[in-house]
Amino acid sequence: MGTSGKSWEKRLSGEVDELAVDFVESLSYDRRLYKYDIAGSIAHAEMLSERGLISRAEFREIRDGLFAISDEIASGKFKFDKIDEDIHMAVEAGLIAKIGDVGKKLHTGRSRNDQVATDLRLWMRDEIEVLQARLTGLQKAFVKLGGKYAGEVMPSYTHLQRAQPVSIGAYVLSFVEQFERDFVRLGNCRDLLNVSPLGSGAVAGSTLDLDRESVAKKLGFAAVSRNSIDAVSDRDFCAEFIFDCSLIATHLSRFAEDFIIYCSSEFSFITISDKYCTSSSMMPQKRNPDMLELIRGKTGSVYGSLMAMLTILKGQPSTYNRDLQEDKIHVFKAADVVSASVDMAAAIVSNTKFNVKRIADGMDEGFLDATALAEYLVKKGVAFRQGHGVVGSLVAMCEKEGKKLGDVDLEVFKETCDAIEEDVYDVLGGGAVAGQYATEGSGGLEQTAEQVEFWKHVLRER
């Protein structure tokens, strides 16, 4: 292959090893940064012309050449050569080939170290906005589904055991809350990363009179980094972004687990569209929720990206090290997996129905009204712990006799606790309980209707 023609390798001698070229290249995956590399390069070149380090004519030539390269990459006409190693050198090599020696001036006052740190921040800033939009779409699907069933009741569960009756809509809206926290976390991450490292050079800045504030403003950054030593190696924002993706994946997996359980024959609480199920190669009766299972399964790969990113960061000496080239593999993977999973979840939610008759037919199983009965006794002046014991005894009796609490005769109630009166039957039964919740944010019918309207307004304004 001959001696390397890379300007940054004039210090080295010897032949280029093909194995080393393949090992060191990142062009195969960092080429997706090309728009941001070109935007950063144009802003940098314009600043160089403003500082008199290149002429205005040279800036225009560089700018036009970079625009042309951007068009070529977008159309698939640009010829990538792995000998250039990364997107930064590929673009610069293409520029020099297109406009000649003027292109060699672009890298004035700049290192690939601060260049890649800038590109990644620019990419992530946009990626976060796209992911937030996807989350909003998923939330809207949940709100629409929750609003449809706001007046219907289902069991809630703790320890996967029946607990208390709630509005179906309240259950569905619980996922909207989870994804709202994800939305906010992503916004916080975007705010923290919106700092320009460009001008930090390789590690110590530059002796040239660069205008870092000007470049930052052109690129939409809120500020410039204060310390060049930290700026070129800071990838905290990558770890934070992948952590945010990991929590999104966690919430998606919990949603998927619920829906997998609820669409089983044992529950039959929901039916999801055939479009998001598969059958069996052997058992013709099967209707498997494979898309939900894949959402659940893909969570592991996002967690893996987080652990990989943290491991990359944990043992590096100051400041920039080539280990950081690997960051993009894990950042891109986490973003891609989560984005696809959010879109799939939104499609499934939009095509799901609750089997309200099936749910209603089994609502009186499991003594879902036991807590409401204990609170009924509190209203009658009985201490909660005493009332808790009374209801526990009644439940044990009913289990032995195969009864529901609503089947107990008033005389038996009074023998157990003389505070119980005939109005006790008004608080028994799942539907009755769901209509009596009084606390804000509870799973009651009235509160769910309010929550639906709240989220409609929030998401509409967003």
ROLUM-329046 format. One record per residue (C-alpha): residue in three letters; x, y, z. Coordinates in steps of 0.001 Angstrom, whole numbers, always signed. Layout:
N
<code:Ala	east:X	north:Y	up:Z>
...
This chain:
462
<code:Met	east:+0	north:+0	up:+0>
<code:Gly	east:+2990	north:+2303	up:+520>
<code:Thr	east:+3751	north:+4896	up:+3135>
<code:Ser	east:+737	north:+6643	up:+4632>
<code:Gly	east:-173	north:+9948	up:+3036>
<code:Lys	east:-1891	north:+11236	up:+6172>
<code:Ser	east:-490	north:+14594	up:+7232>
<code:Trp	east:-917	north:+13684	up:+10894>
<code:Glu	east:+1272	north:+10608	up:+10494>
<code:Lys	east:+4413	north:+12214	up:+9044>
<code:Arg	east:+6026	north:+11510	up:+12404>
<code:Leu	east:+5698	north:+7785	up:+11729>
<code:Ser	east:+7507	north:+5607	up:+9253>
<code:Gly	east:+6983	north:+2229	up:+7656>
<code:Glu	east:+4289	north:+539	up:+5645>
<code:Val	east:+586	north:+711	up:+6447>
<code:Asp	east:-694	north:-2570	up:+7848>
<code:Glu	east:-4086	north:-3581	up:+6454>
<code:Leu	east:-4959	north:-5260	up:+9736>
<code:Ala	east:-4231	north:-2026	up:+11602>
<code:Val	east:-6303	north:-14	up:+9123>
<code:Asp	east:-9318	north:-2249	up:+9688>
<code:Phe	east:-8793	north:-2261	up:+13442>
<code:Val	east:-8546	north:+1491	up:+13853>
<code:Glu	east:-11217	north:+2719	up:+11453>
<code:Ser	east:-14525	north:+4114	up:+12729>
<code:Leu	east:-15788	north:+5341	up:+9372>
<code:Ser	east:-18076	north:+2337	up:+9081>
<code:Tyr	east:-20260	north:+3688	up:+11881>
<code:Asp	east:-19376	north:+7344	up:+12512>
<code:Arg	east:-20271	north:+8399	up:+8958>
<code:Arg	east:-23764	north:+9080	up:+10285>
<code:Leu	east:-22252	north:+12191	up:+11887>
<code:Tyr	east:-21451	north:+13726	up:+8512>
<code:Lys	east:-24073	north:+16496	up:+8652>
<code:Tyr	east:-22803	north:+17626	up:+12029>
<code:Asp	east:-19170	north:+17392	up:+10987>
<code:Ile	east:-19897	north:+19572	up:+7993>
<code:Ala	east:-21972	north:+22066	up:+10015>
<code:Gly	east:-19193	north:+22352	up:+12596>
<code:Ser	east:-16585	north:+22735	up:+9862>
<code:Ile	east:-18494	north:+25531	up:+8147>
<code:Ala	east:-18947	north:+27402	up:+11434>
<code:His	east:-15242	north:+26939	up:+12221>
<code:Ala	east:-14163	north:+28108	up:+8757>
<code:Glu	east:-16375	north:+31180	up:+8950>
<code:Met	east:-14807	north:+32074	up:+12283>
<code:Leu	east:-11328	north:+31633	up:+10782>
<code:Ser	east:-12241	north:+34122	up:+8071>
<code:Glu	east:-13637	north:+36555	up:+10637>
<code:Arg	east:-10331	north:+36331	up:+12513>
<code:Gly	east:-8312	north:+36855	up:+9339>
<code:Leu	east:-6760	north:+33396	up:+9486>
<code:Ile	east:-8226	north:+32623	up:+6075>
<code:Ser	east:-9716	north:+34989	up:+3513>
<code:Arg	east:-13439	north:+35432	up:+2890>
<code:Ala	east:-12949	north:+33987	up:-575>
<code:Glu	east:-11264	north:+30935	up:+918>
<code:Phe	east:-14118	north:+30550	up:+3377>
<code:Arg	east:-16681	north:+30628	up:+583>
<code:Glu	east:-14701	north:+28053	up:-1355>
<code:Ile	east:-14504	north:+25788	up:+1699>
<code:Arg	east:-18194	north:+26281	up:+2486>
<code:Asp	east:-19332	north:+25513	up:-1048>
<code:Gly	east:-17081	north:+22475	up:-1191>
<code:Leu	east:-18494	north:+21156	up:+2090>
<code:Phe	east:-22063	north:+21691	up:+884>
<code:Ala	east:-21246	north:+19720	up:-2243>
<code:Ile	east:-19754	north:+16882	up:-181>
<code:Ser	east:-22861	north:+16834	up:+2011>
<code:Asp	east:-25031	north:+16427	up:-1077>
<code:Glu	east:-22794	north:+13644	up:-2376>
<code:Ile	east:-22944	north:+11735	up:+897>
<code:Ala	east:-26716	north:+12145	up:+1111>
<code:Ser	east:-27152	north:+10831	up:-2448>
<code:Gly	east:-24707	north:+7961	up:-1946>
<code:Lys	east:-22224	north:+9286	up:-4504>
<code:Phe	east:-19430	north:+10085	up:-2070>
<code:Lys	east:-16612	north:+7528	up:-2095>
<code:Phe	east:-15529	north:+6615	up:+1416>
<code:Asp	east:-12045	north:+5200	up:+1896>
<code:Lys	east:-11318	north:+3419	up:+5160>
<code:Ile	east:-7735	north:+4694	up:+5032>
<code:Asp	east:-9204	north:+8035	up:+6183>
<code:Glu	east:-10238	north:+6266	up:+9405>
<code:Asp	east:-13160	north:+8482	up:+10423>
<code:Ile	east:-15789	north:+10846	up:+9094>
<code:His	east:-13709	north:+13911	up:+9975>
<code:Met	east:-10763	north:+12925	up:+7797>
<code:Ala	east:-13032	north:+11527	up:+5089>
<code:Val	east:-14754	north:+14898	up:+4743>
<code:Glu	east:-11471	north:+16796	up:+4863>
<code:Ala	east:-9856	north:+14499	up:+2293>
<code:Gly	east:-12881	north:+14916	up:+48>
<code:Leu	east:-12698	north:+18683	up:+436>
<code:Ile	east:-9007	north:+18802	up:-477>
<code:Ala	east:-9669	north:+16611	up:-3504>
<code:Lys	east:-12464	north:+18932	up:-4551>
<code:Ile	east:-10959	north:+22422	up:-3979>
<code:Gly	east:-7234	north:+21788	up:-3614>
<code:Asp	east:-4828	north:+23342	up:-1119>
<code:Val	east:-7417	north:+25727	up:+274>
<code:Gly	east:-9084	north:+22711	up:+1842>
<code:Lys	east:-5949	north:+22082	up:+3876>
<code:Lys	east:-6611	north:+25293	up:+5807>
<code:Leu	east:-9872	north:+24003	up:+7303>
<code:His	east:-8143	north:+22179	up:+10151>
<code:Thr	east:-6442	north:+25350	up:+11368>
<code:Gly	east:-6771	north:+25617	up:+15155>
<code:Arg	east:-8719	north:+22385	up:+15382>
<code:Ser	east:-8066	north:+18784	up:+16407>
<code:Arg	east:-10039	north:+15667	up:+15760>
<code:Asn	east:-10336	north:+15528	up:+19550>
<code:Asp	east:-12465	north:+18656	up:+19892>
<code:Gln	east:-14047	north:+18033	up:+16502>
<code:Val	east:-15558	north:+14654	up:+17378>
<code:Ala	east:-16647	north:+15920	up:+20795>
<code:Thr	east:-18524	north:+18701	up:+19007>
<code:Asp	east:-20049	north:+16458	up:+16355>
<code:Leu	east:-21340	north:+14002	up:+18925>
<code:Arg	east:-22952	north:+16735	up:+20987>
<code:Leu	east:-24627	north:+18192	up:+17904>
<code:Trp	east:-25911	north:+14760	up:+16862>
<code:Met	east:-27174	north:+13932	up:+20344>
<code:Arg	east:-28917	north:+17269	up:+20684>
<code:Asp	east:-31015	north:+16463	up:+17615>
<code:Glu	east:-31433	north:+12801	up:+18529>
<code:Ile	east:-32894	north:+13750	up:+21889>
<code:Glu	east:-35506	north:+15967	up:+20253>
<code:Val	east:-36464	north:+13162	up:+17860>
<code:Leu	east:-36682	north:+10650	up:+20701>
<code:Gln	east:-38769	north:+13061	up:+22772>
<code:Ala	east:-41166	north:+13391	up:+19825>
<code:Arg	east:-41428	north:+9607	up:+19649>
<code:Leu	east:-42140	north:+9421	up:+23378>
<code:Thr	east:-44866	north:+12036	up:+22970>
<code:Gly	east:-46437	north:+9912	up:+20235>
<code:Leu	east:-46410	north:+6901	up:+22553>
<code:Gln	east:-47927	north:+8950	up:+25372>
<code:Lys	east:-50711	north:+10133	up:+23075>
<code:Ala	east:-51502	north:+6530	up:+22187>
<code:Phe	east:-51758	north:+5636	up:+25871>
<code:Val	east:-53933	north:+8686	up:+26628>
<code:Lys	east:-56298	north:+7799	up:+23799>
<code:Leu	east:-56547	north:+4211	up:+25025>
<code:Gly	east:-56944	north:+5328	up:+28651>
<code:Gly	east:-59652	north:+7815	up:+27750>
<code:Lys	east:-61611	north:+5091	up:+25972>
<code:Tyr	east:-61719	north:+2995	up:+29145>
<code:Ala	east:-61727	north:+5698	up:+31831>
<code:Gly	east:-65145	north:+4565	up:+33077>
<code:Glu	east:-64352	north:+834	up:+33211>
<code:Val	east:-62847	north:-1000	up:+36182>
<code:Met	east:-60125	north:-3633	up:+36488>
<code:Pro	east:-58099	north:-5182	up:+39304>
<code:Ser	east:-54783	north:-3608	up:+40187>
<code:Tyr	east:-51969	north:-5829	up:+41378>
<code:Thr	east:-49166	north:-5795	up:+43920>
<code:His	east:-46841	north:-8817	up:+44072>
<code:Leu	east:-48877	north:-9990	up:+41051>
<code:Gln	east:-51754	north:-10610	up:+43464>
<code:Arg	east:-55074	north:-8822	up:+43219>
<code:Ala	east:-55009	north:-5637	up:+45267>
<code:Gln	east:-57692	north:-2970	up:+44712>
<code:Pro	east:-60056	north:-2046	up:+41903>
<code:Val	east:-58993	north:+833	up:+39656>
<code:Ser	east:-60154	north:+2486	up:+36492>
<code:Ile	east:-58690	north:+807	up:+33418>
<code:Gly	east:-57832	north:+4297	up:+32251>
<code:Ala	east:-55834	north:+4970	up:+35414>
<code:Tyr	east:-53799	north:+1823	up:+34823>
<code:Val	east:-53077	north:+2846	up:+31242>
<code:Leu	east:-52140	north:+6388	up:+32264>
<code:Ser	east:-49577	north:+5025	up:+34718>
<code:Phe	east:-47330	north:+4431	up:+31707>
<code:Val	east:-47792	north:+8018	up:+30545>
<code:Glu	east:-46288	north:+9133	up:+33857>
<code:Gln	east:-43274	north:+6862	up:+33417>
<code:Phe	east:-42554	north:+8095	up:+29927>
<code:Glu	east:-43027	north:+11697	up:+31033>
<code:Arg	east:-40128	north:+11270	up:+33443>
<code:Asp	east:-38119	north:+9898	up:+30536>
<code:Phe	east:-39065	north:+12938	up:+28452>
<code:Val	east:-37898	north:+15299	up:+31208>
<code:Arg	east:-34667	north:+13375	up:+31803>
<code:Leu	east:-33793	north:+13608	up:+28117>
<code:Gly	east:-34413	north:+17353	up:+28228>
<code:Asn	east:-32090	north:+17673	up:+31205>
<code:Cys	east:-29441	north:+15699	up:+29350>
<code:Arg	east:-29797	north:+17998	up:+26339>
<code:Asp	east:-29349	north:+21073	up:+28523>
<code:Leu	east:-26194	north:+19669	up:+30112>
<code:Leu	east:-24556	north:+18646	up:+26837>
<code:Asn	east:-25347	north:+21899	up:+25023>
<code:Val	east:-21820	north:+23241	up:+25570>
<code:Ser	east:-19298	north:+23681	up:+22760>
<code:Pro	east:-15879	north:+22034	up:+23150>
<code:Leu	east:-14698	north:+23348	up:+19767>
<code:Gly	east:-11558	north:+25426	up:+20210>
<code:Ser	east:-10185	north:+23124	up:+22889>
<code:Gly	east:-7910	north:+21603	up:+20273>
<code:Ala	east:-6167	north:+18358	up:+21105>
<code:Val	east:-6024	north:+19122	up:+24843>
<code:Ala	east:-4626	north:+22602	up:+25582>
<code:Gly	east:-6436	north:+24930	up:+23197>
<code:Ser	east:-4602	north:+26957	up:+20555>
<code:Thr	east:-2111	north:+29814	up:+20299>
<code:Leu	east:-4261	north:+31203	up:+17496>
<code:Asp	east:-6782	north:+33918	up:+18346>
<code:Leu	east:-9900	north:+31812	up:+17837>
<code:Asp	east:-13369	north:+33122	up:+18640>
<code:Arg	east:-14944	north:+30182	up:+20441>
<code:Glu	east:-18056	north:+32113	up:+21427>
<code:Ser	east:-18769	north:+32952	up:+17803>
<code:Val	east:-18556	north:+29322	up:+16712>
<code:Ala	east:-20696	north:+28189	up:+19637>
<code:Lys	east:-23356	north:+30733	up:+18737>
<code:Lys	east:-23355	north:+29682	up:+15083>
<code:Leu	east:-23906	north:+26073	up:+16137>
<code:Gly	east:-26623	north:+26875	up:+18664>
<code:Phe	east:-24659	north:+26004	up:+21779>
<code:Ala	east:-25610	north:+27751	up:+25002>
<code:Ala	east:-22012	north:+28135	up:+26178>
<code:Val	east:-18404	north:+27090	up:+25612>
<code:Ser	east:-16492	north:+24653	up:+27788>
<code:Arg	east:-14359	north:+26280	up:+30475>
<code:Asn	east:-11505	north:+23768	up:+30569>
<code:Ser	east:-9928	north:+22334	up:+27429>
<code:Ile	east:-8347	north:+19408	up:+29283>
<code:Asp	east:-11744	north:+18192	up:+30415>
<code:Ala	east:-13641	north:+19190	up:+27274>
<code:Val	east:-11921	north:+16869	up:+24802>
<code:Ser	east:-12432	north:+13771	up:+26947>
<code:Asp	east:-15805	north:+14520	up:+28540>
<code:Arg	east:-18285	north:+11811	up:+27600>
<code:Asp	east:-20468	north:+12081	up:+30673>
<code:Phe	east:-23283	north:+13138	up:+28394>
<code:Cys	east:-22941	north:+9872	up:+26470>
<code:Ala	east:-23280	north:+7818	up:+29641>
<code:Glu	east:-26203	north:+9948	up:+30754>
<code:Phe	east:-27940	north:+9630	up:+27401>
<code:Ile	east:-27574	north:+5852	up:+27404>
<code:Phe	east:-28807	north:+5758	up:+31006>
<code:Asp	east:-31877	north:+7716	up:+29905>
<code:Cys	east:-32347	north:+5225	up:+27067>
<code:Ser	east:-31963	north:+2393	up:+29572>
<code:Leu	east:-34776	north:+3739	up:+31735>
<code:Ile	east:-36977	north:+4166	up:+28670>
<code:Ala	east:-36210	north:+543	up:+27815>
<code:Thr	east:-37044	north:-429	up:+31403>
<code:His	east:-40442	north:+1214	up:+31178>
<code:Leu	east:-41072	north:-308	up:+27765>
<code:Ser	east:-40160	north:-3735	up:+29131>
<code:Arg	east:-42517	north:-3374	up:+32095>
<code:Phe	east:-45323	north:-2333	up:+29764>
<code:Ala	east:-44541	north:-5272	up:+27491>
<code:Glu	east:-44519	north:-7700	up:+30425>
<code:Asp	east:-47937	north:-6494	up:+31562>
<code:Phe	east:-49481	north:-6757	up:+28123>
<code:Ile	east:-47933	north:-10197	up:+27557>
<code:Ile	east:-49542	north:-11401	up:+30784>
<code:Tyr	east:-52855	north:-9656	up:+30137>
<code:Cys	east:-53261	north:-11086	up:+26643>
<code:Ser	east:-52668	north:-14657	up:+27837>
<code:Ser	east:-55606	north:-17073	up:+27977>
<code:Glu	east:-55342	north:-17146	up:+31766>
<code:Phe	east:-56087	north:-13408	up:+31922>
<code:Ser	east:-57594	north:-12401	up:+28564>
<code:Phe	east:-57786	north:-8805	up:+29786>
<code:Ile	east:-56650	north:-7411	up:+26440>
<code:Thr	east:-56521	north:-8288	up:+22769>
<code:Ile	east:-53734	north:-6863	up:+20637>
<code:Ser	east:-53900	north:-6698	up:+16868>
<code:Asp	east:-52855	north:-9720	up:+14811>
<code:Lys	east:-50413	north:-7384	up:+13067>
<code:Tyr	east:-48216	north:-7515	up:+16149>
<code:Cys	east:-48473	north:-11234	up:+16830>
<code:Thr	east:-47069	north:-14353	up:+15205>
<code:Ser	east:-48221	north:-17955	up:+15154>
<code:Ser	east:-46250	north:-21123	up:+15754>
<code:Ser	east:-44447	north:-23218	up:+13165>
<code:Met	east:-45846	north:-26286	up:+14911>
<code:Met	east:-48940	north:-25312	up:+16904>
<code:Pro	east:-51615	north:-23810	up:+14646>
<code:Gln	east:-53695	north:-22403	up:+17500>
<code:Lys	east:-50942	north:-20119	up:+18792>
<code:Arg	east:-51177	north:-16333	up:+18764>
<code:Asn	east:-47902	north:-15173	up:+20250>
<code:Pro	east:-47169	north:-11551	up:+21281>
<code:Asp	east:-43695	north:-11673	up:+19708>
<code:Met	east:-43371	north:-7904	up:+19216>
<code:Leu	east:-43926	north:-7320	up:+22921>
<code:Glu	east:-41455	north:-10061	up:+23750>
<code:Leu	east:-38854	north:-8453	up:+21494>
<code:Ile	east:-39401	north:-5076	up:+23165>
<code:Arg	east:-38748	north:-6813	up:+26467>
<code:Gly	east:-35732	north:-8666	up:+25096>
<code:Lys	east:-34088	north:-5681	up:+23436>
<code:Thr	east:-33828	north:-3988	up:+26816>
<code:Gly	east:-30786	north:-6138	up:+27518>
<code:Ser	east:-28828	north:-4686	up:+24611>
<code:Val	east:-29483	north:-1135	up:+25855>
<code:Tyr	east:-28273	north:-2097	up:+29324>
<code:Gly	east:-25215	north:-3597	up:+27660>
<code:Ser	east:-24483	north:-294	up:+25948>
<code:Leu	east:-24644	north:+1505	up:+29277>
<code:Met	east:-22237	north:-888	up:+30942>
<code:Ala	east:-19898	north:-685	up:+27955>
<code:Met	east:-19919	north:+3112	up:+28062>
<code:Leu	east:-19233	north:+3240	up:+31787>
<code:Thr	east:-16430	north:+719	up:+31374>
<code:Ile	east:-14834	north:+2781	up:+28606>
<code:Leu	east:-14833	north:+5833	up:+30859>
<code:Lys	east:-13753	north:+4299	up:+34141>
<code:Gly	east:-10057	north:+3630	up:+33581>
<code:Gln	east:-8795	north:+6272	up:+31180>
<code:Pro	east:-5982	north:+8593	up:+32197>
<code:Ser	east:-6381	north:+12275	up:+31429>
<code:Thr	east:-7216	north:+13396	up:+28844>
<code:Tyr	east:-8239	north:+12164	up:+25359>
<code:Asn	east:-7595	north:+8484	up:+24573>
<code:Arg	east:-8528	north:+6453	up:+21527>
<code:Asp	east:-10823	north:+4341	up:+23719>
<code:Leu	east:-13364	north:+7128	up:+23213>
<code:Gln	east:-13727	north:+6142	up:+19577>
<code:Glu	east:-15872	north:+3267	up:+20856>
<code:Asp	east:-18406	north:+5598	up:+22492>
<code:Lys	east:-20367	north:+6096	up:+19304>
<code:Ile	east:-20997	north:+2371	up:+18823>
<code:His	east:-22872	north:+2198	up:+22099>
<code:Val	east:-24587	north:+5584	up:+21885>
<code:Phe	east:-25902	north:+4870	up:+18400>
<code:Lys	east:-27013	north:+1361	up:+19323>
<code:Ala	east:-28935	north:+2506	up:+22391>
<code:Ala	east:-30640	north:+5275	up:+20430>
<code:Asp	east:-31577	north:+2987	up:+17546>
<code:Val	east:-32955	north:+179	up:+19710>
<code:Val	east:-34991	north:+2481	up:+21928>
<code:Ser	east:-36369	north:+4496	up:+19012>
<code:Ala	east:-37554	north:+1360	up:+17222>
<code:Ser	east:-39038	north:-47	up:+20430>
<code:Val	east:-40923	north:+3166	up:+21247>
<code:Asp	east:-42426	north:+3230	up:+17758>
<code:Met	east:-43464	north:-420	up:+18012>
<code:Ala	east:-44984	north:+133	up:+21458>
<code:Ala	east:-47023	north:+3068	up:+20134>
<code:Ala	east:-48339	north:+927	up:+17283>
<code:Ile	east:-49325	north:-1900	up:+19658>
<code:Val	east:-51043	north:+438	up:+22122>
<code:Ser	east:-52965	north:+2089	up:+19270>
<code:Asn	east:-54294	north:-1323	up:+18234>
<code:Thr	east:-55215	north:-2823	up:+21615>
<code:Lys	east:-58628	north:-3268	up:+23184>
<code:Phe	east:-59555	north:-4214	up:+26738>
<code:Asn	east:-61988	north:-7086	up:+27117>
<code:Val	east:-64182	north:-5258	up:+29605>
<code:Lys	east:-66831	north:-7979	up:+29939>
<code:Arg	east:-64228	north:-10619	up:+30721>
<code:Ile	east:-62638	north:-8300	up:+33277>
<code:Ala	east:-65990	north:-7349	up:+34827>
<code:Asp	east:-67070	north:-10979	up:+35147>
<code:Gly	east:-64128	north:-11656	up:+37425>
<code:Met	east:-64032	north:-8383	up:+39332>
<code:Asp	east:-65400	north:-9804	up:+42567>
<code:Glu	east:-62670	north:-12425	up:+42827>
<code:Gly	east:-59818	north:-11749	up:+45220>
<code:Phe	east:-61631	north:-9499	up:+47740>
<code:Leu	east:-60667	north:-6262	up:+45964>
<code:Asp	east:-63071	north:-4367	up:+48225>
<code:Ala	east:-61376	north:-5422	up:+51483>
<code:Thr	east:-59400	north:-2197	up:+51908>
<code:Ala	east:-62489	north:-115	up:+51192>
<code:Leu	east:-64331	north:-2037	up:+53901>
<code:Ala	east:-61543	north:-1318	up:+56389>
<code:Glu	east:-61723	north:+2383	up:+55497>
<code:Tyr	east:-65516	north:+2211	up:+55875>
<code:Leu	east:-64926	north:+1147	up:+59486>
<code:Val	east:-62536	north:+4067	up:+59974>
<code:Lys	east:-65343	north:+6406	up:+58937>
<code:Lys	east:-67466	north:+4718	up:+61617>
<code:Gly	east:-64896	north:+5579	up:+64264>
<code:Val	east:-62981	north:+2296	up:+64345>
<code:Ala	east:-59166	north:+2511	up:+64526>
<code:Phe	east:-57624	north:+1392	up:+61247>
<code:Arg	east:-55541	north:-1417	up:+62768>
<code:Gln	east:-58627	north:-2740	up:+64538>
<code:Gly	east:-60663	north:-2466	up:+61342>
<code:His	east:-57875	north:-4166	up:+59402>
<code:Gly	east:-58155	north:-7149	up:+61750>
<code:Val	east:-61930	north:-7242	up:+61467>
<code:Val	east:-61837	north:-7326	up:+57685>
<code:Gly	east:-59046	north:-9919	up:+57716>
<code:Ser	east:-61251	north:-12197	up:+59798>
<code:Leu	east:-64194	north:-11663	up:+57453>
<code:Val	east:-62037	north:-12457	up:+54401>
<code:Ala	east:-60792	north:-15683	up:+56029>
<code:Met	east:-64397	north:-16679	up:+56772>
<code:Cys	east:-65517	north:-15914	up:+53232>
<code:Glu	east:-62672	north:-17956	up:+51765>
<code:Lys	east:-63739	north:-20983	up:+53763>
<code:Glu	east:-67387	north:-20580	up:+52793>
<code:Gly	east:-66751	north:-19632	up:+49149>
<code:Lys	east:-68403	north:-16243	up:+49545>
<code:Lys	east:-67675	north:-12671	up:+48570>
<code:Leu	east:-67755	north:-9888	up:+51158>
<code:Gly	east:-70949	north:-8636	up:+49560>
<code:Asp	east:-72592	north:-11996	up:+50284>
<code:Val	east:-72142	north:-11710	up:+54063>
<code:Asp	east:-75389	north:-11151	up:+55991>
<code:Leu	east:-75700	north:-7926	up:+57951>
<code:Glu	east:-76118	north:-9892	up:+61175>
<code:Val	east:-72806	north:-11617	up:+60623>
<code:Phe	east:-71175	north:-8265	up:+59893>
<code:Lys	east:-72547	north:-6873	up:+63172>
<code:Glu	east:-71387	north:-9892	up:+65133>
<code:Thr	east:-67899	north:-9213	up:+63855>
<code:Cys	east:-68070	north:-5445	up:+64453>
<code:Asp	east:-71090	north:-3590	up:+65805>
<code:Ala	east:-70054	north:-406	up:+63965>
<code:Ile	east:-71130	north:-1952	up:+60639>
<code:Glu	east:-74505	north:-791	up:+59383>
<code:Glu	east:-76701	north:-1506	up:+56383>
<code:Asp	east:-74900	north:+1085	up:+54270>
<code:Val	east:-71880	north:-1255	up:+54217>
<code:Tyr	east:-73190	north:-2790	up:+51004>
<code:Asp	east:-72759	north:+557	up:+49242>
<code:Val	east:-68963	north:+240	up:+49503>
<code:Leu	east:-68648	north:-3383	up:+48460>
<code:Gly	east:-67881	north:-4582	up:+44942>
<code:Gly	east:-65141	north:-3436	up:+42579>
<code:Gly	east:-67220	north:-919	up:+40677>
<code:Ala	east:-68515	north:+685	up:+43853>
<code:Val	east:-65032	north:+1074	up:+45296>
<code:Ala	east:-63626	north:+2670	up:+42121>
<code:Gly	east:-66323	north:+5301	up:+42314>
<code:Gln	east:-65509	north:+6253	up:+45912>
<code:Tyr	east:-61806	north:+7074	up:+45811>
<code:Ala	east:-61339	north:+10571	up:+47203>
<code:Thr	east:-57613	north:+11303	up:+46973>
<code:Glu	east:-56110	north:+13292	up:+44122>
<code:Gly	east:-54281	north:+11136	up:+41613>
<code:Ser	east:-55961	north:+7930	up:+42705>
<code:Gly	east:-57202	north:+5164	up:+40449>
<code:Gly	east:-60838	north:+6218	up:+40745>
<code:Leu	east:-63246	north:+6975	up:+37942>
<code:Glu	east:-63510	north:+10703	up:+38591>
<code:Gln	east:-59780	north:+11150	up:+39051>
<code:Thr	east:-59029	north:+9227	up:+35860>
<code:Ala	east:-61309	north:+11476	up:+33823>
<code:Glu	east:-59395	north:+14465	up:+35198>
<code:Gln	east:-56050	north:+12854	up:+34390>
<code:Val	east:-57114	north:+12134	up:+30818>
<code:Glu	east:-58025	north:+15773	up:+30268>
<code:Phe	east:-54789	north:+16915	up:+31910>
<code:Trp	east:-52641	north:+14796	up:+29608>
<code:Lys	east:-54610	north:+15732	up:+26522>
<code:His	east:-53860	north:+19376	up:+27283>
<code:Val	east:-50178	north:+18796	up:+28087>
<code:Leu	east:-49497	north:+16740	up:+24993>
<code:Arg	east:-51509	north:+19022	up:+22744>
<code:Glu	east:-49503	north:+22030	up:+23924>
<code:Arg	east:-46244	north:+20149	up:+23479>
